[in-house]
Amino acid sequence: MSTTRRHFLRAASAMSMGGRAALGLSLAQIGKVSAQTASASGDDYKAIVCLYLGGGNDYANTLVPYDEPSYNAYRTYRSDLAYQKDQLRMGPDGSAVDIPSAYPNVPMKPLSQLVLNPRDIRNVSRPALERDGVTPRQYALAPALSSLAPLFNSDVASERRLAVLLNVGPLLQPNSPTYAQYRSGAMGTLPTSLFAHDYQTSYWLTSHGVDSAATGWGGRALDDLQVLNEQSTFTTISLAGNSAFLTGNNVVQYQVGTGGPDRFDTLRNGIWGSSAAADALAQIVTGTGSGLFEDAHTAVMRRAIDAGDVLSVGLDASLTPEAAQTNAILASRDALGSLKYPALNKTGPSGETLGKQLAMVARIIAARRVTGARRQVFFVSLGGFDNHSDMAKNHSVLLQQVAECMVEFHKVTRDMGCAEKVTLFTASDFGRTLKSNGDGTDHGWGSMHFVLGGAVKGGQFYGQAPKVGIDTPDDYGSGRLVPTMAVDQVAATLATWMGVPEQDLPSVAPYIDNFRSSSLGINLGFL
């Protein structure tokens, strides 16, 4: 039997939810599920949220080099795109332009007010920033990320919940290649098809450098842990369409829109007033088929209907007046039942829905007492980061959406009393070149990323700060960064926090054993 057919059959079997042919759940079953009353503060729950920045985010205009030597190099190689230190402008003196904003009413600050000041620097951030004995590097957040600064710089330890990952990207083994080694072919084993969107996205989300990888490390991390969930359907959930990141060898991802699951009301309420027509359609879409593919299709439909019933009950329960009073975050509901979270309910300037995706993630987490979930992985995304052109106009607008949604989502989880149970991290296809192409930047390799959550050891840099410039030991050409932190190390750290035993980490992150003796090890320590 072919691998594709075997995977198809296994997925179809997993989606059958016990093979029930009945349409949805009975009222008694729904009532039983709804009656679960586990304490929100005492439940054994953990969730990871992957916020994917589609297209390849520019690292240097996200985490801006700020110490004098690094900032000077930054301005030298991208003078038209470089942020000024003391003004909300970008570009050289005499031709600088204002930094555009996604939300004009949300204030931004200049770099000089956004310098990141790590705490407990001796143990964590000093090795990251003083690489090779060079003067300690400094970084500032981009002005569009102003709202993230307190989560790193706060004087209150419990409020420092943002960590920065330095120079992370796909790696198969620890190495410190140079551009000269690359050109001479002396770099050792490299990921396939560097700088290509499809392959590098695949590495980031699946740890396999093929654009058709069947499983992702988010799904594989919960292959064995999904037994903790009362219903495996709600183990991995995408708010942004199909993503291999969420599919495991046993885990099958569930997709839901920003308005919640489809309720299939036509099958319940009749078709043009005819219950007989509805019954006939229900038999077609959920009844026993006469062949392999028909059976698989009906299994998918039964799974979708059953899951929609359970999740709808949970989402509705999270909107009761009692819940609104208790959590102080549920203000009202519209026809779709969407929450009126400040910032999260905003639509981006071009119709982006990142906030609404995260709002639904928050609602699904709030419904965990109904769905019986104890381990979950979510996937949300925002596109538009492939800024070969018009970067000055577009990039900061996108970053501000990311920052506002991250901050608001963290506030929501904190108000729900589960911030320490939810960890969000950013990912992207790749970083970009330090050198401007005259209107934007081009595909790169390593990049900078964020981790946010109540369990995160924030206010710290993790990894190794690269030297800013071209023809440096960290340069792969035009200021592309050669990563010093592997995606597999990030995956292993998150999987360990979720409860995956160390001996099982290679099943999640297939190259992790290659990094056991590296300077960063297999657990980066941000959780």
C-alpha positions as CSV (number, residue, x, y, z in Angstrom):
1,M,0.0,0.0,0.0
2,S,1.4,3.4,-0.9
3,T,2.4,5.9,1.8
4,T,-0.2,8.4,0.6
5,R,-3.0,5.9,0.7
6,R,-2.0,4.6,4.1
7,H,-1.9,8.1,5.5
8,F,-5.3,8.8,3.9
9,L,-6.8,5.7,5.5
10,R,-5.3,6.4,8.9
11,A,-6.5,10.0,8.8
12,A,-10.0,8.9,7.8
13,S,-10.1,6.4,10.6
14,A,-8.9,9.0,13.2
15,M,-11.7,11.4,12.0
16,S,-14.5,8.9,12.5
17,M,-14.9,9.8,16.3
18,G,-15.9,6.3,17.1
19,G,-17.8,5.6,14.0
20,R,-21.1,7.2,15.1
21,A,-23.5,7.6,12.2
22,A,-26.0,9.7,14.0
23,L,-26.2,13.4,13.0
24,G,-24.3,15.3,15.6
25,L,-24.6,14.8,19.4
26,S,-27.8,14.1,21.2
27,L,-29.1,16.8,23.6
28,A,-28.2,14.4,26.5
29,Q,-24.6,14.1,25.3
30,I,-24.3,17.8,24.8
31,G,-25.7,18.4,28.3
32,K,-23.2,15.9,29.8
33,V,-20.3,17.6,28.1
34,S,-21.5,21.1,29.1
35,A,-21.8,20.0,32.7
36,Q,-18.0,19.6,33.1
37,T,-16.9,22.1,35.8
38,A,-13.1,21.7,36.1
39,S,-11.6,24.8,37.8
40,A,-10.0,27.2,35.3
41,S,-7.2,27.9,37.7
42,G,-6.5,24.3,38.7
43,D,-6.8,22.4,35.4
44,D,-3.7,20.8,33.8
45,Y,-3.9,22.8,30.5
46,K,-1.2,24.0,28.1
47,A,-1.4,25.6,24.7
48,I,1.0,26.8,22.1
49,V,0.1,29.4,19.5
50,C,2.2,29.8,16.3
51,L,1.8,33.2,14.8
52,Y,3.2,32.9,11.3
53,L,4.4,36.0,9.4
54,G,3.9,34.9,5.8
55,G,6.4,35.9,3.2
56,G,9.6,36.3,5.2
57,N,9.8,39.0,7.8
58,D,12.7,41.6,7.7
59,Y,14.8,41.0,10.8
60,A,16.7,44.3,10.9
61,N,13.6,46.5,10.9
62,T,12.0,44.4,13.5
63,L,14.7,44.1,16.1
64,V,16.9,47.1,15.2
65,P,20.7,47.1,16.0
66,Y,21.2,50.0,18.4
67,D,24.7,50.0,19.8
68,E,26.8,52.5,17.8
69,P,28.9,50.2,15.6
70,S,25.9,48.0,14.8
71,Y,23.6,51.0,14.1
72,N,26.1,52.6,11.9
73,A,26.4,49.4,9.8
74,Y,22.6,49.1,9.7
75,R,22.3,52.7,8.3
76,T,25.1,52.1,5.9
77,Y,23.6,49.2,4.1
78,R,19.9,50.3,4.2
79,S,20.0,54.1,4.3
80,D,16.7,54.4,2.6
81,L,14.9,52.0,5.0
82,A,16.8,52.7,8.3
83,Y,14.8,54.1,11.3
84,Q,16.2,57.2,12.8
85,K,17.0,57.0,16.5
86,D,15.2,60.0,17.9
87,Q,12.4,60.6,15.4
88,L,9.5,58.6,14.0
89,R,11.0,58.8,10.6
90,M,13.0,56.5,8.3
91,G,15.6,57.2,5.7
92,P,18.5,59.5,5.5
93,D,18.4,63.1,6.7
94,G,17.0,65.4,4.1
95,S,14.8,62.7,2.5
96,A,13.4,60.9,5.5
97,V,9.7,59.9,5.5
98,D,7.2,59.4,8.3
99,I,6.8,55.8,9.6
100,P,3.3,54.7,8.5
101,S,0.9,53.2,11.1
102,A,-1.8,50.6,10.9
103,Y,-3.8,52.3,13.7
104,P,-3.3,56.1,13.8
105,N,-4.7,56.3,17.3
106,V,-2.1,53.9,18.7
107,P,1.0,55.8,19.6
108,M,4.5,54.8,18.4
109,K,7.8,55.7,20.0
110,P,11.2,56.3,18.4
111,L,14.1,53.8,18.8
112,S,15.7,55.8,21.6
113,Q,12.7,55.0,23.8
114,L,12.5,51.3,22.8
115,V,15.9,50.0,23.7
116,L,15.6,46.6,25.2
117,N,17.3,46.3,28.6
118,P,17.6,42.7,29.7
119,R,17.4,41.7,33.3
120,D,19.6,39.0,35.0
121,I,22.0,39.7,32.2
122,R,24.9,37.7,33.6
123,N,23.2,34.4,33.3
124,V,21.3,34.6,30.0
125,S,21.6,37.7,28.0
126,R,25.3,38.5,28.5
127,P,26.5,35.4,26.6
128,A,24.0,36.2,23.9
129,L,25.1,39.8,23.5
130,E,28.8,39.6,24.2
131,R,29.6,37.0,21.6
132,D,33.3,36.5,20.9
133,G,34.3,39.2,23.4
134,V,32.8,42.0,21.2
135,T,31.3,45.1,22.9
136,P,27.8,44.1,24.1
137,R,25.2,44.5,21.4
138,Q,22.1,46.6,22.0
139,Y,18.8,46.2,20.2
140,A,15.7,48.4,20.0
141,L,12.2,47.4,19.0
142,A,10.9,48.9,15.8
143,P,8.6,51.9,16.4
144,A,5.6,49.9,15.3
145,L,6.3,47.4,18.0
146,S,6.1,50.0,20.8
147,S,3.4,48.3,22.7
148,L,5.6,45.2,23.2
149,A,8.3,47.1,25.0
150,P,6.8,46.9,28.5
151,L,6.6,43.2,28.3
152,F,10.4,43.1,28.0
153,N,11.5,46.1,30.0
154,S,9.0,46.2,32.9
155,D,10.4,46.8,36.4
156,V,7.9,44.3,37.7
157,A,9.3,40.8,37.2
158,S,5.9,39.2,36.7
159,E,5.1,41.5,33.8
160,R,8.3,40.6,31.9
161,R,6.8,37.9,29.7
162,L,8.4,38.6,26.3
163,A,11.6,36.8,25.2
164,V,13.7,37.5,22.1
165,L,15.2,34.7,20.0
166,L,18.3,35.8,18.2
167,N,19.2,34.6,14.7
168,V,17.0,31.5,14.4
169,G,16.4,29.6,11.3
170,P,16.5,26.1,9.7
171,L,19.7,24.2,10.5
172,L,20.5,20.5,10.1
173,Q,23.5,20.7,12.4
174,P,25.4,23.3,14.3
175,N,27.7,25.3,12.1
176,S,29.2,28.7,11.8
177,P,29.8,29.0,8.0
178,T,31.0,32.1,6.3
179,Y,30.2,33.4,2.9
180,A,33.6,32.4,1.7
181,Q,33.0,28.8,2.8
182,Y,29.6,28.9,1.1
183,R,31.2,29.9,-2.2
184,S,33.9,27.3,-1.9
185,G,31.4,24.5,-1.1
186,A,33.0,23.9,2.3
187,M,29.9,24.5,4.5
188,G,28.8,21.0,5.3
189,T,25.2,19.9,5.3
190,L,22.7,22.7,4.6
191,P,18.9,22.9,4.4
192,T,17.5,22.3,0.9
193,S,16.6,25.3,-1.3
194,L,17.6,28.2,0.9
195,F,15.7,31.4,0.2
196,A,12.8,29.6,-1.4
197,H,9.4,30.3,0.2
198,D,7.9,26.8,0.0
199,Y,11.0,24.8,1.2
200,Q,11.9,27.2,4.0
201,T,8.3,27.4,5.2
202,S,8.3,23.6,5.2
203,Y,11.5,23.6,7.4
204,W,10.0,26.1,9.8
205,L,6.7,24.3,10.2
206,T,7.6,20.6,9.7
207,S,11.4,20.3,10.1
208,H,11.4,18.6,6.7
209,G,12.7,20.5,3.7
210,V,10.1,19.4,1.2
211,D,7.0,21.5,0.2
212,S,4.8,18.4,0.5
213,A,5.8,17.2,4.1
214,A,2.9,15.3,5.5
215,T,3.4,16.1,9.2
216,G,4.5,19.1,11.2
217,W,6.3,19.4,14.5
218,G,3.2,21.1,16.2
219,G,1.2,18.0,15.4
220,R,3.9,15.5,16.2
221,A,4.5,17.1,19.6
222,L,1.0,16.1,20.6
223,D,0.9,12.6,18.9
224,D,1.3,11.0,22.3
225,L,-0.1,13.8,24.5
226,Q,-3.5,13.9,22.7
227,V,-4.7,11.1,25.0
228,L,-4.9,13.8,27.7
229,N,-7.8,15.3,25.7
230,E,-11.3,14.0,26.1
231,Q,-11.8,14.5,22.3
232,S,-8.8,14.3,20.0
233,T,-10.5,16.5,17.5
234,F,-9.6,19.6,19.4
235,T,-5.9,18.8,19.8
236,T,-4.5,21.0,17.0
237,I,-6.6,23.8,15.5
238,S,-5.9,26.2,12.6
239,L,-7.6,29.6,12.3
240,A,-5.7,30.2,9.0
241,G,-6.6,27.3,6.7
242,N,-4.8,24.0,6.2
243,S,-1.3,23.9,7.7
244,A,1.0,20.9,7.8
245,F,2.4,22.3,11.1
246,L,-0.6,20.9,12.9
247,T,-0.8,17.4,11.4
248,G,0.9,14.6,13.3
249,N,1.4,10.9,12.6
250,N,-1.8,10.4,14.7
251,V,-3.1,13.9,15.2
252,V,-5.5,15.3,12.6
253,Q,-5.8,19.0,12.5
254,Y,-9.2,20.8,13.0
255,Q,-9.9,24.0,11.1
256,V,-12.3,26.7,12.2
257,G,-13.1,30.2,11.0
258,T,-13.0,33.5,12.9
259,G,-16.8,33.2,13.3
260,G,-16.6,29.7,14.9
261,P,-17.4,26.2,13.5
262,D,-20.0,25.5,10.8
263,R,-23.2,24.4,12.5
264,F,-24.9,22.7,9.6
265,D,-28.2,24.3,10.5
266,T,-29.6,23.3,7.1
267,L,-29.5,19.7,8.2
268,R,-31.5,20.5,11.3
269,N,-33.9,23.2,10.2
270,G,-35.0,21.8,6.9
271,I,-34.3,22.8,3.3
272,W,-36.9,25.3,2.1
273,G,-39.1,24.1,4.9
274,S,-38.8,20.4,4.0
275,S,-37.6,18.1,6.8
276,A,-37.7,15.2,4.3
277,A,-35.1,17.0,2.1
278,A,-32.9,17.7,5.1
279,D,-33.1,14.0,6.2
280,A,-32.1,12.9,2.7
281,L,-29.2,15.3,2.6
282,A,-28.1,14.1,6.0
283,Q,-28.1,10.5,4.9
284,I,-26.0,11.4,1.9
285,V,-23.4,13.3,3.9
286,T,-23.2,11.2,7.0
287,G,-24.6,7.7,6.1
288,T,-22.6,4.6,5.4
289,G,-21.0,4.7,2.0
290,S,-20.4,2.0,-0.6
291,G,-16.7,2.6,-1.2
292,L,-13.4,3.7,0.4
293,F,-13.6,7.4,-0.6
294,E,-17.3,7.7,0.2
295,D,-16.8,6.2,3.6
296,A,-13.9,8.6,4.2
297,H,-15.9,11.6,3.1
298,T,-18.8,10.7,5.4
299,A,-16.4,10.2,8.3
300,V,-15.0,13.7,7.7
301,M,-18.6,15.1,7.7
302,R,-19.6,13.2,10.9
303,R,-16.4,14.5,12.6
304,A,-17.1,18.1,11.5
305,I,-20.7,18.0,12.6
306,D,-20.0,16.4,16.0
307,A,-17.0,18.7,16.6
308,G,-19.1,21.7,15.6
309,D,-21.8,20.8,18.1
310,V,-19.4,20.4,21.0
311,L,-17.4,23.5,20.2
312,S,-20.5,25.6,19.6
313,V,-21.7,24.7,23.1
314,G,-18.4,25.7,24.6
315,L,-18.2,29.0,22.7
316,D,-21.8,29.8,23.7
317,A,-21.1,29.0,27.3
318,S,-18.1,31.3,27.3
319,L,-20.4,34.2,26.4
320,T,-22.9,33.8,29.3
321,P,-23.5,36.9,31.5
322,E,-21.9,35.0,34.4
323,A,-18.8,34.4,32.4
324,A,-18.7,38.0,31.2
325,Q,-18.9,39.2,34.8
326,T,-16.4,36.7,36.1
327,N,-13.7,37.3,33.5
328,A,-14.4,41.0,32.8
329,I,-13.4,40.5,29.2
330,L,-16.6,39.3,27.4
331,A,-18.4,42.5,26.5
332,S,-21.1,41.4,24.1
333,R,-21.8,39.2,21.1
334,D,-23.0,39.8,17.6
335,A,-24.7,37.4,15.2
336,L,-21.7,35.2,15.0
337,G,-20.9,35.4,18.7
338,S,-17.6,37.0,18.2
339,L,-16.0,38.7,21.3
340,K,-15.6,42.4,21.4
341,Y,-12.0,42.2,22.5
342,P,-10.3,45.6,22.2
343,A,-7.6,45.5,19.5
344,L,-8.3,41.8,18.7
345,N,-11.6,42.7,17.0
346,K,-9.9,45.2,14.7
347,T,-9.6,44.4,11.0
348,G,-6.3,45.5,9.5
349,P,-6.1,48.2,6.9
350,S,-6.3,45.7,4.0
351,G,-8.9,43.5,5.7
352,E,-6.4,41.3,7.7
353,T,-8.0,39.2,10.4
354,L,-5.1,38.3,12.7
355,G,-6.9,39.9,15.7
356,K,-10.1,37.9,15.0
357,Q,-8.1,34.7,14.6
358,L,-6.6,35.3,18.0
359,A,-10.0,36.2,19.5
360,M,-11.3,32.9,18.4
361,V,-8.3,31.1,19.8
362,A,-9.0,32.8,23.1
363,R,-12.6,31.7,23.0
364,I,-11.7,28.1,22.2
365,I,-9.2,28.1,25.2
366,A,-12.0,29.5,27.4
367,A,-14.2,26.6,26.2
368,R,-11.7,23.9,27.3
369,R,-14.0,22.8,30.1
370,V,-16.5,21.8,27.5
371,T,-14.2,20.4,24.9
372,G,-12.2,18.5,27.5
373,A,-8.9,19.8,26.1
374,R,-5.7,19.7,28.2
375,R,-3.1,20.1,25.4
376,Q,-3.6,22.2,22.3
377,V,-1.6,23.8,19.5
378,F,-3.1,26.6,17.4
379,F,-2.0,28.2,14.1
380,V,-2.8,31.8,13.1
381,S,-1.1,33.9,10.4
382,L,-0.7,37.3,8.8
383,G,0.7,37.6,5.3
384,G,2.3,40.4,3.3
385,F,5.9,40.2,4.6
386,D,7.5,39.5,1.3
387,N,8.6,43.1,0.9
388,H,10.9,43.2,-2.1
389,S,9.3,46.6,-2.8
390,D,7.3,49.2,-1.0
391,M,8.8,48.1,2.3
392,A,8.8,51.6,3.8
393,K,5.1,51.8,3.1
394,N,4.0,48.3,4.2
395,H,6.3,46.7,6.8
396,S,5.6,48.9,9.8
397,V,1.9,48.6,9.2
398,L,2.1,44.9,9.4
399,L,4.3,44.9,12.5
400,Q,2.0,47.2,14.4
401,Q,-0.9,44.8,13.7
402,V,1.3,41.9,15.1
403,A,2.3,43.9,18.2
404,E,-1.2,45.1,19.1
405,C,-2.7,41.6,18.6
406,M,0.1,39.9,20.6
407,V,-0.3,42.4,23.5
408,E,-4.1,42.2,23.5
409,F,-4.1,38.4,23.3
410,H,-1.7,38.2,26.3
411,K,-4.0,40.5,28.2
412,V,-7.0,38.3,27.4
413,T,-5.3,35.1,28.6
414,R,-4.2,36.9,31.8
415,D,-7.7,38.1,32.5
416,M,-8.9,34.6,31.8
417,G,-6.5,33.3,34.5
418,C,-4.6,31.1,32.1
419,A,-1.6,33.3,30.8
420,E,0.9,30.9,32.3
421,K,-0.7,28.1,30.4
422,V,-0.5,29.7,26.9
423,T,2.7,30.4,25.0
424,L,2.7,32.3,21.7
425,F,5.7,32.4,19.4
426,T,6.4,34.0,16.0
427,A,7.7,32.3,12.9
428,S,8.3,33.2,9.3
429,D,9.6,31.8,6.0
430,F,13.1,33.3,6.6
431,G,14.8,36.6,7.4
432,R,15.8,39.0,4.7
433,T,18.9,40.8,3.5
434,L,20.5,43.6,5.5
435,K,21.3,45.4,2.3
436,S,18.4,47.3,0.7
437,N,17.6,46.6,-3.0
438,G,16.5,50.2,-3.4
439,D,12.8,49.7,-2.4
440,G,12.8,46.7,0.0
441,T,14.9,43.7,0.9
442,D,15.3,40.2,-0.5
443,H,15.1,36.7,0.8
444,G,17.5,35.7,3.5
445,W,17.9,32.9,6.1
446,G,18.2,33.6,9.9
447,S,15.9,36.0,11.6
448,M,14.8,37.3,15.0
449,H,11.6,36.1,16.7
450,F,9.5,36.6,19.8
451,V,8.0,34.3,22.5
452,L,5.3,35.6,24.7
453,G,3.3,34.0,27.6
454,G,2.9,33.9,31.4
455,A,5.4,31.0,31.6
456,V,8.0,32.7,29.5
457,K,11.2,33.8,31.2
458,G,11.0,37.2,29.6
459,G,13.2,40.3,29.6
460,Q,16.0,38.2,28.1
461,F,17.8,37.6,24.8
462,Y,18.3,33.9,23.9
463,G,20.8,32.7,21.3
464,Q,23.8,34.6,19.9
465,A,23.8,38.1,18.5
466,P,25.2,38.3,15.0
467,K,27.6,40.9,13.9
468,V,25.8,43.5,11.8
469,G,27.3,44.0,8.3
470,I,28.4,42.4,5.1
471,D,31.4,40.0,4.9
472,T,31.1,39.3,8.6
473,P,31.4,35.8,10.1
474,D,27.6,35.8,10.3
475,D,27.0,36.9,6.7
476,Y,25.7,34.6,3.9
477,G,25.8,37.4,1.4
478,S,24.2,40.9,1.4
479,G,23.7,40.7,5.1
480,R,21.7,37.5,5.1
481,L,22.2,35.9,8.5
482,V,23.6,32.4,8.9
483,P,21.5,31.1,11.8
484,T,23.1,30.1,15.1
485,M,19.8,28.8,16.6
486,A,17.9,26.0,14.9
487,V,14.2,25.7,14.5
488,D,14.5,22.3,15.9
489,Q,15.8,23.8,19.2
490,V,12.8,26.1,19.4
491,A,10.5,23.1,18.7
492,A,12.2,20.9,21.3
493,T,12.0,23.7,24.0
494,L,8.2,24.2,23.4
495,A,7.6,20.4,23.1
496,T,9.4,19.8,26.4
497,W,7.2,22.5,28.1
498,M,4.1,20.7,26.8
499,G,5.2,17.5,28.4
500,V,7.1,15.5,25.7
501,P,9.8,13.4,27.3
502,E,13.4,14.1,26.3
503,Q,13.8,10.7,24.7
504,D,10.9,11.4,22.4
505,L,12.1,14.8,21.2
506,P,13.6,13.4,18.0
507,S,10.1,12.3,16.9
508,V,9.1,16.0,17.1
509,A,12.3,17.7,16.0
510,P,14.2,15.2,13.8
511,Y,17.6,17.0,13.9
512,I,17.6,17.8,17.6
513,D,20.2,15.1,18.5
514,N,22.7,17.0,16.4
515,F,22.5,19.9,18.8
516,R,23.0,18.2,22.1
517,S,26.6,19.3,22.3
518,S,26.1,22.7,20.8
519,S,26.6,25.8,22.9
520,L,22.8,26.4,23.2
521,G,21.9,22.7,23.9
522,I,18.5,21.2,23.1
523,N,16.5,23.3,25.5
524,L,16.9,27.0,25.0
525,G,15.6,27.8,28.5
526,F,13.0,30.5,27.7
527,L,10.3,28.4,29.4
